[in-house]
Amino acid sequence: MLTSILFAVQILLLATFGFVVAYLFVLSILAACARTPARPEPHTRRRFAVLIPAHNEEFTIIPTIQSIFRLDYPRKRFDLFVIADNCTDRTAEVSKSRGAIVLERTDDLQRGKGHALRWCMDRLLSQTERYDAFVVVDADSVISSNFLYVMNCCLEQGAKVMQSSDLVSPQPTSWNSEMTRLGFVLYNHVRPLGRQVIGCSAGLRGNGMCFAAEVLRSHPWQAYSRTEDLEFGLHLLLKGIPVTFVPDAGVLATMPQNPQLAESQRARWEGGRFPVIKKFASPLLQEALLRHSLRCADAFIDLVTPPLINLMALVSCVLFVTVVLYVAGLSSMLSFALIWTIVFVCGFLHMFIGLYAARADKSLYKALFHLPRFTIWKAFLYLKLVQRGETKEWIRTTREPAVAHEKSAKI
């Protein structure tokens, strides 16, 4: 009886977590085989509105604004808007002094990035000044010089919603920032690149997004959770609008070096997925099964897949327990132990192949040595998350004051 129960549990775990690891492994192989798409010279230089939603970003927003004004795109064909949302610092003043058009918003009830974007988009779409597309960039990022040119090419080729490569600036001396950079490379670049090969939606990542104006007119922004980007991307997918991944354009964000300062950011990412899973898992699964939609099936798998470090920790635990059961005398566990070993190896190969596909630098490979330390740090973070309630308020990630002032002084 016990053997039958253990056998059933093993099959169930392999059908879920083992399958997910195998799927990620396949995506990394597809990404390694992907080629940069051709970008024929567009016939039209479309007009863009570049939006920077900002909440108390006076020390980080200047490099972002400067990188946008350095774009290799006709200056008359784009406008830069900074949405100073419920700011209590000099974000608006600093942005104006650097040439941005500042839209100040104060709303004590509807707070957060999603509300700020909807407010701004509604205003711009109702104006007589017409924009062909809207770009969203975070206030702590630097944008690649070819960004608007590549997005213009994608629009010319028929894309409606695009997500650029959303990565993190290297900080080799900070193990926490480097681990975040590793996660961004795998989640924001490698997996969408693999999905693009099989025609699936890349999903939205919040930073470096681009929307054709007609999409926002027919499907106004309506995502206000802590992971509003993920939510809106799934909403569009269920409406039949996939997100095109654009690997040859990108944004680089700066992450906190101090692990304690990164806690609020990580908590928002980790905890914010659960309400979205509750809202979208069932509709995606229904579309996948009833309409045989590969895109929705892929989005469902991506939505319910836990963070890679959590997934690998779970696989390690199951492998350990399976080996213990075999040593204790359950010979039927030997086959499962071998299978879980293969699953474990596939998980690590996903990381290594993914880094190769992303043409990662050597320091990012070295970040793999910090996996045990990062796992322990996340375990303590989850203990704190259990004690916290959900909030939709825009909580800015605190960064090192010395670094912030140093950036401001150099510009």
Contacts in CASP RR format, 6 or more apart in sequence:
PFRMAT RR
TARGET T0000
AUTHOR 0000-0000-0000
METHOD contacts of the structure
MODEL  1
MLTSILFAVQILLLATFGFVVAYLFVLSILAACARTPARPEPHTRRRFAV
LIPAHNEEFTIIPTIQSIFRLDYPRKRFDLFVIADNCTDRTAEVSKSRGA
IVLERTDDLQRGKGHALRWCMDRLLSQTERYDAFVVVDADSVISSNFLYV
MNCCLEQGAKVMQSSDLVSPQPTSWNSEMTRLGFVLYNHVRPLGRQVIGC
SAGLRGNGMCFAAEVLRSHPWQAYSRTEDLEFGLHLLLKGIPVTFVPDAG
VLATMPQNPQLAESQRARWEGGRFPVIKKFASPLLQEALLRHSLRCADAF
IDLVTPPLINLMALVSCVLFVTVVLYVAGLSSMLSFALIWTIVFVCGFLH
MFIGLYAARADKSLYKALFHLPRFTIWKAFLYLKLVQRGETKEWIRTTRE
PAVAHEKSAKI
3 330 0 8 1.000
3 332 0 8 1.000
6 325 0 8 1.000
6 330 0 8 1.000
6 332 0 8 1.000
6 333 0 8 1.000
7 332 0 8 1.000
10 322 0 8 1.000
10 333 0 8 1.000
10 336 0 8 1.000
13 318 0 8 1.000
14 336 0 8 1.000
14 339 0 8 1.000
14 340 0 8 1.000
14 343 0 8 1.000
17 311 0 8 1.000
17 314 0 8 1.000
17 315 0 8 1.000
17 318 0 8 1.000
17 343 0 8 1.000
18 315 0 8 1.000
18 343 0 8 1.000
20 301 0 8 1.000
20 305 0 8 1.000
20 311 0 8 1.000
21 311 0 8 1.000
21 315 0 8 1.000
21 343 0 8 1.000
21 346 0 8 1.000
21 347 0 8 1.000
21 350 0 8 1.000
22 343 0 8 1.000
22 346 0 8 1.000
23 301 0 8 1.000
24 191 0 8 1.000
24 305 0 8 1.000
24 308 0 8 1.000
24 346 0 8 1.000
24 347 0 8 1.000
24 350 0 8 1.000
25 346 0 8 1.000
25 347 0 8 1.000
25 349 0 8 1.000
25 350 0 8 1.000
25 353 0 8 1.000
27 190 0 8 1.000
27 191 0 8 1.000
27 194 0 8 1.000
27 195 0 8 1.000
27 350 0 8 1.000
28 186 0 8 1.000
28 190 0 8 1.000
28 191 0 8 1.000
28 194 0 8 1.000
28 349 0 8 1.000
28 350 0 8 1.000
28 351 0 8 1.000
28 353 0 8 1.000
28 354 0 8 1.000
28 357 0 8 1.000
29 353 0 8 1.000
30 193 0 8 1.000
30 194 0 8 1.000
30 195 0 8 1.000
30 197 0 8 1.000
30 198 0 8 1.000
31 189 0 8 1.000
31 190 0 8 1.000
31 191 0 8 1.000
31 193 0 8 1.000
31 194 0 8 1.000
31 197 0 8 1.000
31 353 0 8 1.000
31 354 0 8 1.000
31 357 0 8 1.000
31 358 0 8 1.000
32 353 0 8 1.000
32 354 0 8 1.000
32 356 0 8 1.000
32 357 0 8 1.000
33 197 0 8 1.000
34 193 0 8 1.000
34 194 0 8 1.000
34 196 0 8 1.000
34 197 0 8 1.000
34 247 0 8 1.000
34 357 0 8 1.000
36 247 0 8 1.000
36 248 0 8 1.000
37 248 0 8 1.000
39 150 0 8 1.000
39 153 0 8 1.000
39 248 0 8 1.000
40 153 0 8 1.000
40 156 0 8 1.000
40 157 0 8 1.000
42 152 0 8 1.000
42 153 0 8 1.000
42 155 0 8 1.000
42 156 0 8 1.000
43 156 0 8 1.000
44 152 0 8 1.000
44 156 0 8 1.000
45 73 0 8 1.000
45 74 0 8 1.000
45 77 0 8 1.000
45 152 0 8 1.000
46 77 0 8 1.000
46 132 0 8 1.000
46 133 0 8 1.000
46 152 0 8 1.000
46 155 0 8 1.000
47 77 0 8 1.000
47 78 0 8 1.000
47 130 0 8 1.000
47 131 0 8 1.000
47 132 0 8 1.000
47 133 0 8 1.000
48 73 0 8 1.000
48 77 0 8 1.000
48 78 0 8 1.000
48 79 0 8 1.000
48 131 0 8 1.000
48 132 0 8 1.000
48 133 0 8 1.000
48 134 0 8 1.000
48 135 0 8 1.000
48 148 0 8 1.000
48 151 0 8 1.000
48 152 0 8 1.000
48 210 0 8 1.000
49 78 0 8 1.000
49 79 0 8 1.000
49 81 0 8 1.000
49 124 0 8 1.000
49 131 0 8 1.000
49 133 0 8 1.000
49 134 0 8 1.000
49 135 0 8 1.000
50 68 0 8 1.000
50 78 0 8 1.000
50 79 0 8 1.000
50 80 0 8 1.000
50 81 0 8 1.000
50 134 0 8 1.000
50 135 0 8 1.000
50 137 0 8 1.000
50 148 0 8 1.000
51 81 0 8 1.000
51 83 0 8 1.000
51 117 0 8 1.000
51 120 0 8 1.000
51 121 0 8 1.000
51 134 0 8 1.000
51 135 0 8 1.000
51 136 0 8 1.000
51 137 0 8 1.000
52 61 0 8 1.000
52 64 0 8 1.000
52 65 0 8 1.000
52 68 0 8 1.000
52 80 0 8 1.000
52 81 0 8 1.000
52 82 0 8 1.000
52 83 0 8 1.000
52 95 0 8 1.000
52 100 0 8 1.000
52 136 0 8 1.000
52 137 0 8 1.000
52 138 0 8 1.000
52 139 0 8 1.000
53 83 0 8 1.000
53 85 0 8 1.000
53 113 0 8 1.000
53 114 0 8 1.000
53 116 0 8 1.000
53 117 0 8 1.000
53 120 0 8 1.000
53 136 0 8 1.000
53 138 0 8 1.000
53 139 0 8 1.000
54 61 0 8 1.000
54 82 0 8 1.000
54 83 0 8 1.000
54 84 0 8 1.000
54 85 0 8 1.000
54 87 0 8 1.000
54 91 0 8 1.000
54 95 0 8 1.000
54 139 0 8 1.000
55 85 0 8 1.000
55 86 0 8 1.000
55 87 0 8 1.000
55 91 0 8 1.000
55 112 0 8 1.000
55 113 0 8 1.000
55 116 0 8 1.000
55 139 0 8 1.000
55 394 0 8 1.000
55 396 0 8 1.000
56 87 0 8 1.000
56 88 0 8 1.000
56 89 0 8 1.000
56 91 0 8 1.000
56 396 0 8 1.000
57 87 0 8 1.000
57 89 0 8 1.000
57 91 0 8 1.000
57 139 0 8 1.000
57 140 0 8 1.000
57 396 0 8 1.000
58 89 0 8 1.000
58 90 0 8 1.000
58 91 0 8 1.000
58 93 0 8 1.000
58 94 0 8 1.000
58 408 0 8 1.000
59 399 0 8 1.000
59 404 0 8 1.000
59 405 0 8 1.000
59 407 0 8 1.000
59 408 0 8 1.000
60 139 0 8 1.000
60 140 0 8 1.000
60 254 0 8 1.000
60 399 0 8 1.000
60 404 0 8 1.000
60 407 0 8 1.000
61 82 0 8 1.000
61 91 0 8 1.000
61 94 0 8 1.000
61 95 0 8 1.000
61 139 0 8 1.000
61 140 0 8 1.000
62 94 0 8 1.000
62 98 0 8 1.000
62 407 0 8 1.000
62 408 0 8 1.000
62 411 0 8 1.000
63 142 0 8 1.000
63 407 0 8 1.000
63 411 0 8 1.000
64 137 0 8 1.000
64 138 0 8 1.000
64 139 0 8 1.000
64 140 0 8 1.000
64 141 0 8 1.000
64 142 0 8 1.000
64 143 0 8 1.000
65 80 0 8 1.000
65 82 0 8 1.000
65 95 0 8 1.000
65 98 0 8 1.000
65 99 0 8 1.000
65 100 0 8 1.000
66 98 0 8 1.000
66 411 0 8 1.000
67 141 0 8 1.000
67 142 0 8 1.000
67 143 0 8 1.000
67 145 0 8 1.000
68 80 0 8 1.000
68 137 0 8 1.000
68 143 0 8 1.000
69 75 0 8 1.000
69 80 0 8 1.000
69 98 0 8 1.000
69 99 0 8 1.000
70 145 0 8 1.000
71 78 0 8 1.000
71 143 0 8 1.000
71 145 0 8 1.000
71 147 0 8 1.000
71 148 0 8 1.000
71 149 0 8 1.000
72 145 0 8 1.000
72 146 0 8 1.000
72 148 0 8 1.000
72 149 0 8 1.000
73 147 0 8 1.000
73 148 0 8 1.000
73 149 0 8 1.000
73 152 0 8 1.000
77 148 0 8 1.000
78 148 0 8 1.000
79 101 0 8 1.000
79 131 0 8 1.000
80 99 0 8 1.000
80 100 0 8 1.000
80 101 0 8 1.000
81 100 0 8 1.000
81 101 0 8 1.000
81 102 0 8 1.000
81 103 0 8 1.000
81 120 0 8 1.000
81 124 0 8 1.000
82 91 0 8 1.000
82 92 0 8 1.000
82 95 0 8 1.000
82 100 0 8 1.000
82 101 0 8 1.000
82 102 0 8 1.000
82 103 0 8 1.000
82 139 0 8 1.000
83 103 0 8 1.000
83 105 0 8 1.000
83 116 0 8 1.000
83 117 0 8 1.000
83 119 0 8 1.000
83 120 0 8 1.000
84 91 0 8 1.000
84 92 0 8 1.000
84 95 0 8 1.000
84 102 0 8 1.000
84 103 0 8 1.000
84 104 0 8 1.000
84 105 0 8 1.000
85 105 0 8 1.000
85 111 0 8 1.000
85 112 0 8 1.000
85 113 0 8 1.000
85 115 0 8 1.000
85 116 0 8 1.000
85 394 0 8 1.000
86 105 0 8 1.000
86 106 0 8 1.000
86 107 0 8 1.000
86 108 0 8 1.000
86 111 0 8 1.000
86 112 0 8 1.000
86 394 0 8 1.000
87 104 0 8 1.000
91 139 0 8 1.000
92 102 0 8 1.000
92 104 0 8 1.000
95 102 0 8 1.000
96 102 0 8 1.000
103 120 0 8 1.000
103 123 0 8 1.000
105 116 0 8 1.000
105 119 0 8 1.000
105 120 0 8 1.000
107 115 0 8 1.000
107 119 0 8 1.000
110 224 0 8 1.000
111 392 0 8 1.000
111 393 0 8 1.000
111 394 0 8 1.000
112 224 0 8 1.000
112 392 0 8 1.000
112 393 0 8 1.000
112 394 0 8 1.000
113 228 0 8 1.000
113 394 0 8 1.000
114 221 0 8 1.000
114 223 0 8 1.000
114 224 0 8 1.000
114 228 0 8 1.000
115 224 0 8 1.000
116 394 0 8 1.000
117 136 0 8 1.000
117 221 0 8 1.000
117 228 0 8 1.000
118 220 0 8 1.000
118 221 0 8 1.000
118 222 0 8 1.000
118 224 0 8 1.000
121 134 0 8 1.000
121 216 0 8 1.000
121 220 0 8 1.000
121 221 0 8 1.000
122 220 0 8 1.000
124 131 0 8 1.000
124 134 0 8 1.000
125 213 0 8 1.000
125 216 0 8 1.000
125 217 0 8 1.000
130 213 0 8 1.000
131 213 0 8 1.000
132 155 0 8 1.000
132 212 0 8 1.000
132 213 0 8 1.000
133 151 0 8 1.000
133 155 0 8 1.000
133 210 0 8 1.000
133 211 0 8 1.000
133 212 0 8 1.000
133 213 0 8 1.000
134 210 0 8 1.000
134 211 0 8 1.000
134 213 0 8 1.000
134 216 0 8 1.000
135 147 0 8 1.000
135 148 0 8 1.000
135 151 0 8 1.000
135 208 0 8 1.000
135 209 0 8 1.000
135 210 0 8 1.000
135 211 0 8 1.000
136 206 0 8 1.000
136 207 0 8 1.000
136 208 0 8 1.000
136 209 0 8 1.000
136 210 0 8 1.000
136 211 0 8 1.000
137 143 0 8 1.000
137 207 0 8 1.000
137 208 0 8 1.000
137 251 0 8 1.000
138 206 0 8 1.000
138 207 0 8 1.000
138 208 0 8 1.000
138 251 0 8 1.000
138 253 0 8 1.000
140 253 0 8 1.000
140 254 0 8 1.000
140 399 0 8 1.000
141 207 0 8 1.000
141 208 0 8 1.000
141 251 0 8 1.000
141 252 0 8 1.000
141 253 0 8 1.000
141 254 0 8 1.000
142 169 0 8 1.000
142 251 0 8 1.000
142 252 0 8 1.000
143 208 0 8 1.000
143 250 0 8 1.000
143 251 0 8 1.000
144 164 0 8 1.000
144 249 0 8 1.000
144 250 0 8 1.000
144 251 0 8 1.000
146 248 0 8 1.000
146 249 0 8 1.000
147 164 0 8 1.000
147 208 0 8 1.000
147 249 0 8 1.000
147 250 0 8 1.000
147 251 0 8 1.000
150 164 0 8 1.000
150 246 0 8 1.000
150 248 0 8 1.000
150 249 0 8 1.000
151 162 0 8 1.000
151 164 0 8 1.000
151 210 0 8 1.000
151 246 0 8 1.000
151 249 0 8 1.000
154 162 0 8 1.000
154 210 0 8 1.000
154 244 0 8 1.000
154 246 0 8 1.000
155 212 0 8 1.000
159 212 0 8 1.000
159 244 0 8 1.000
160 211 0 8 1.000
160 212 0 8 1.000
160 214 0 8 1.000
160 215 0 8 1.000
160 241 0 8 1.000
160 244 0 8 1.000
161 204 0 8 1.000
161 209 0 8 1.000
161 210 0 8 1.000
161 211 0 8 1.000
161 212 0 8 1.000
161 215 0 8 1.000
161 233 0 8 1.000
161 236 0 8 1.000
161 241 0 8 1.000
161 242 0 8 1.000
161 243 0 8 1.000
161 244 0 8 1.000
162 209 0 8 1.000
162 210 0 8 1.000
162 211 0 8 1.000
162 243 0 8 1.000
162 244 0 8 1.000
162 245 0 8 1.000
162 246 0 8 1.000
163 192 0 8 1.000
163 202 0 8 1.000
163 203 0 8 1.000
163 204 0 8 1.000
163 205 0 8 1.000
163 206 0 8 1.000
163 208 0 8 1.000
163 209 0 8 1.000
163 210 0 8 1.000
163 243 0 8 1.000
163 244 0 8 1.000
163 245 0 8 1.000
163 246 0 8 1.000
164 208 0 8 1.000
164 209 0 8 1.000
164 210 0 8 1.000
164 246 0 8 1.000
164 249 0 8 1.000
164 250 0 8 1.000
164 251 0 8 1.000
165 188 0 8 1.000
165 189 0 8 1.000
165 245 0 8 1.000
165 246 0 8 1.000
165 247 0 8 1.000
165 248 0 8 1.000
165 249 0 8 1.000
165 250 0 8 1.000
165 251 0 8 1.000
166 184 0 8 1.000
166 188 0 8 1.000
166 189 0 8 1.000
166 205 0 8 1.000
166 206 0 8 1.000
166 207 0 8 1.000
166 208 0 8 1.000
166 250 0 8 1.000
166 251 0 8 1.000
166 253 0 8 1.000
167 181 0 8 1.000
167 184 0 8 1.000
167 185 0 8 1.000
167 188 0 8 1.000
167 189 0 8 1.000
167 250 0 8 1.000
167 251 0 8 1.000
167 252 0 8 1.000
167 253 0 8 1.000
168 177 0 8 1.000
168 180 0 8 1.000
168 181 0 8 1.000
168 184 0 8 1.000
168 252 0 8 1.000
168 253 0 8 1.000
168 254 0 8 1.000
168 255 0 8 1.000
169 181 0 8 1.000
169 252 0 8 1.000
169 253 0 8 1.000
169 254 0 8 1.000
169 255 0 8 1.000
170 178 0 8 1.000
170 181 0 8 1.000
170 361 0 8 1.000
170 363 0 8 1.000
170 364 0 8 1.000
171 177 0 8 1.000
171 178 0 8 1.000
171 181 0 8 1.000
171 254 0 8 1.000
171 255 0 8 1.000
171 257 0 8 1.000
172 178 0 8 1.000
172 363 0 8 1.000
172 366 0 8 1.000
173 257 0 8 1.000
174 255 0 8 1.000
174 257 0 8 1.000
174 258 0 8 1.000
175 367 0 8 1.000
175 370 0 8 1.000
175 373 0 8 1.000
175 374 0 8 1.000
176 255 0 8 1.000
176 256 0 8 1.000
176 257 0 8 1.000
176 258 0 8 1.000
176 259 0 8 1.000
176 262 0 8 1.000
176 374 0 8 1.000
176 377 0 8 1.000
177 255 0 8 1.000
177 256 0 8 1.000
177 257 0 8 1.000
177 262 0 8 1.000
178 363 0 8 1.000
178 364 0 8 1.000
178 366 0 8 1.000
178 367 0 8 1.000
178 370 0 8 1.000
179 367 0 8 1.000
179 370 0 8 1.000
179 371 0 8 1.000
179 374 0 8 1.000
180 255 0 8 1.000
180 262 0 8 1.000
181 255 0 8 1.000
181 364 0 8 1.000
181 367 0 8 1.000
182 351 0 8 1.000
182 355 0 8 1.000
182 364 0 8 1.000
182 367 0 8 1.000
182 368 0 8 1.000
183 308 0 8 1.000
185 354 0 8 1.000
185 355 0 8 1.000
185 358 0 8 1.000
185 360 0 8 1.000
185 364 0 8 1.000
186 308 0 8 1.000
186 350 0 8 1.000
186 351 0 8 1.000
186 354 0 8 1.000
186 355 0 8 1.000
186 358 0 8 1.000
187 308 0 8 1.000
188 205 0 8 1.000
189 247 0 8 1.000
189 358 0 8 1.000
190 354 0 8 1.000
190 357 0 8 1.000
190 358 0 8 1.000
191 302 0 8 1.000
192 202 0 8 1.000
192 203 0 8 1.000
192 245 0 8 1.000
192 247 0 8 1.000
193 245 0 8 1.000
193 247 0 8 1.000
193 357 0 8 1.000
195 201 0 8 1.000
195 202 0 8 1.000
195 245 0 8 1.000
195 298 0 8 1.000
196 202 0 8 1.000
196 244 0 8 1.000
196 245 0 8 1.000
196 247 0 8 1.000
198 294 0 8 1.000
198 298 0 8 1.000
199 242 0 8 1.000
199 294 0 8 1.000
199 295 0 8 1.000
200 242 0 8 1.000
200 294 0 8 1.000
200 295 0 8 1.000
200 298 0 8 1.000
200 299 0 8 1.000
201 233 0 8 1.000
201 237 0 8 1.000
201 242 0 8 1.000
201 243 0 8 1.000
201 295 0 8 1.000
201 298 0 8 1.000
201 299 0 8 1.000
202 242 0 8 1.000
202 243 0 8 1.000
202 244 0 8 1.000
202 245 0 8 1.000
203 230 0 8 1.000
203 233 0 8 1.000
203 234 0 8 1.000
203 237 0 8 1.000
203 243 0 8 1.000
203 245 0 8 1.000
203 299 0 8 1.000
203 302 0 8 1.000
204 229 0 8 1.000
204 230 0 8 1.000
204 232 0 8 1.000
204 233 0 8 1.000
204 236 0 8 1.000
204 243 0 8 1.000
205 229 0 8 1.000
206 228 0 8 1.000
206 229 0 8 1.000
207 229 0 8 1.000
207 251 0 8 1.000
207 253 0 8 1.000
208 250 0 8 1.000
208 251 0 8 1.000
209 229 0 8 1.000
210 246 0 8 1.000
215 236 0 8 1.000
215 241 0 8 1.000
219 235 0 8 1.000
219 236 0 8 1.000
219 239 0 8 1.000
219 241 0 8 1.000
221 232 0 8 1.000
222 232 0 8 1.000
222 235 0 8 1.000
223 229 0 8 1.000
223 231 0 8 1.000
223 232 0 8 1.000
223 233 0 8 1.000
223 235 0 8 1.000
224 392 0 8 1.000
225 231 0 8 1.000
225 272 0 8 1.000
225 275 0 8 1.000
225 276 0 8 1.000
225 392 0 8 1.000
226 268 0 8 1.000
226 271 0 8 1.000
226 272 0 8 1.000
226 275 0 8 1.000
226 390 0 8 1.000
226 391 0 8 1.000
226 392 0 8 1.000
227 268 0 8 1.000
227 269 0 8 1.000
227 272 0 8 1.000
227 273 0 8 1.000
227 276 0 8 1.000
230 273 0 8 1.000
230 276 0 8 1.000
230 303 0 8 1.000
231 276 0 8 1.000
231 279 0 8 1.000
231 280 0 8 1.000
233 243 0 8 1.000
234 276 0 8 1.000
234 280 0 8 1.000
234 284 0 8 1.000
234 299 0 8 1.000
234 303 0 8 1.000
235 280 0 8 1.000
236 242 0 8 1.000
236 243 0 8 1.000
237 243 0 8 1.000
237 284 0 8 1.000
237 295 0 8 1.000
237 296 0 8 1.000
237 299 0 8 1.000
238 280 0 8 1.000
238 283 0 8 1.000
238 284 0 8 1.000
238 287 0 8 1.000
238 296 0 8 1.000
242 295 0 8 1.000
254 399 0 8 1.000
255 262 0 8 1.000
255 265 0 8 1.000
256 262 0 8 1.000
256 265 0 8 1.000
256 397 0 8 1.000
256 398 0 8 1.000
256 399 0 8 1.000
256 400 0 8 1.000
257 400 0 8 1.000
257 403 0 8 1.000
258 400 0 8 1.000
259 377 0 8 1.000
261 397 0 8 1.000
261 398 0 8 1.000
261 399 0 8 1.000
261 400 0 8 1.000
262 397 0 8 1.000
263 381 0 8 1.000
263 384 0 8 1.000
264 395 0 8 1.000
264 397 0 8 1.000
264 398 0 8 1.000
265 397 0 8 1.000
266 378 0 8 1.000
266 381 0 8 1.000
267 381 0 8 1.000
267 384 0 8 1.000
267 385 0 8 1.000
267 388 0 8 1.000
268 395 0 8 1.000
270 307 0 8 1.000
270 381 0 8 1.000
270 382 0 8 1.000
270 385 0 8 1.000
271 385 0 8 1.000
271 390 0 8 1.000
272 390 0 8 1.000
273 303 0 8 1.000
275 390 0 8 1.000
276 303 0 8 1.000
277 303 0 8 1.000
277 304 0 8 1.000
280 303 0 8 1.000
281 300 0 8 1.000
281 303 0 8 1.000
281 304 0 8 1.000
284 296 0 8 1.000
284 297 0 8 1.000
284 299 0 8 1.000
284 300 0 8 1.000
284 303 0 8 1.000
285 296 0 8 1.000
285 300 0 8 1.000
287 293 0 8 1.000
287 296 0 8 1.000
288 294 0 8 1.000
288 296 0 8 1.000
288 297 0 8 1.000
288 300 0 8 1.000
305 311 0 8 1.000
306 314 0 8 1.000
307 378 0 8 1.000
308 347 0 8 1.000
308 350 0 8 1.000
308 351 0 8 1.000
309 371 0 8 1.000
309 374 0 8 1.000
309 375 0 8 1.000
309 378 0 8 1.000
310 378 0 8 1.000
311 347 0 8 1.000
312 344 0 8 1.000
312 347 0 8 1.000
312 348 0 8 1.000
312 371 0 8 1.000
313 375 0 8 1.000
315 340 0 8 1.000
315 343 0 8 1.000
315 344 0 8 1.000
315 347 0 8 1.000
316 344 0 8 1.000
318 340 0 8 1.000
319 337 0 8 1.000
319 340 0 8 1.000
319 341 0 8 1.000
319 343 0 8 1.000
319 344 0 8 1.000
322 333 0 8 1.000
322 336 0 8 1.000
322 337 0 8 1.000
322 340 0 8 1.000
323 333 0 8 1.000
323 337 0 8 1.000
325 333 0 8 1.000
326 333 0 8 1.000
326 334 0 8 1.000
326 337 0 8 1.000
351 368 0 8 1.000
354 360 0 8 1.000
355 364 0 8 1.000
355 365 0 8 1.000
END
